[in-house]
Amino acid sequence: MSFLDKLKNKAQQAKGQGKEEAGRRSGDSRLEAEGRKDQAAGGTKQVGEKAKDAAQEARKTFGTGS
């Protein structure tokens, strides 16, 4: 929900892209798979953050929360 969390998630995705590319170029399938895993984890966290933001916005709109 915080900007810092979103930034960390994006950084994890970028790190995953780097690992995947490095693995692909070096022929290291394990590193490539680890990169895909990091990207997926960062993406999943981003989806969660967006859902939290949407819920917070709905509470503000309908006045049923803090």
N, C-alpha and C positions, 0 to 999 in steps of 0.2 A: 504494500500500500504506500510505503514511503518511496520517495525518489531514490534513495540509496538502495533499497531492495531491487527496484527496477533496473538500476544501473548494474548491480551485481549480476542479475540474471542475464542482461545483455552481454556483460563481460564473459560470463560462462559460455554463452552461445558463440561468441567470437573466438574464445580459446578453443572450443570444440571444432570450429571451422579450421583453425590453424593446425590442430592435431590431425584432423582428417586429411587435410591437404599434404601435410608432412608425411603422413603414413602412406598416402597414395604415391607420392613422388619417390619415397624410399623403398616402396614395396613391402612395408611393414603393415600387414593386415590387422594386427592387434592394435596398433596406434590409430589406424584409420577407424576401427570399430569404437575405440575409446572416444575419439573425436565425435562420432555420431551420437554416442551416449551422452556426452556433455552437452551437445546441441539440443538433444531431446529434453534433457533435464532442465536446461535453461528455458526452453520454450514452454514446458509444462508449468514452471514457476511463473512465467509471464502470464499465462492464461489465468492462473490463480489470482495474480495481482489485479488483472483486469476485472475479474469477477468481483473481487473485494471493492474495487472502485465503483463498479456498477451498483452494487448493493448499497454502498455509502451514498451514492447519488440518489438512488431511489428513496432512501430514508430521508434525505434532505428534501426531496421533491414532495413526498407525501407526509412529512412531518411525524414519522413514527420512530424516532430514534434520537441519538445524541447529536 
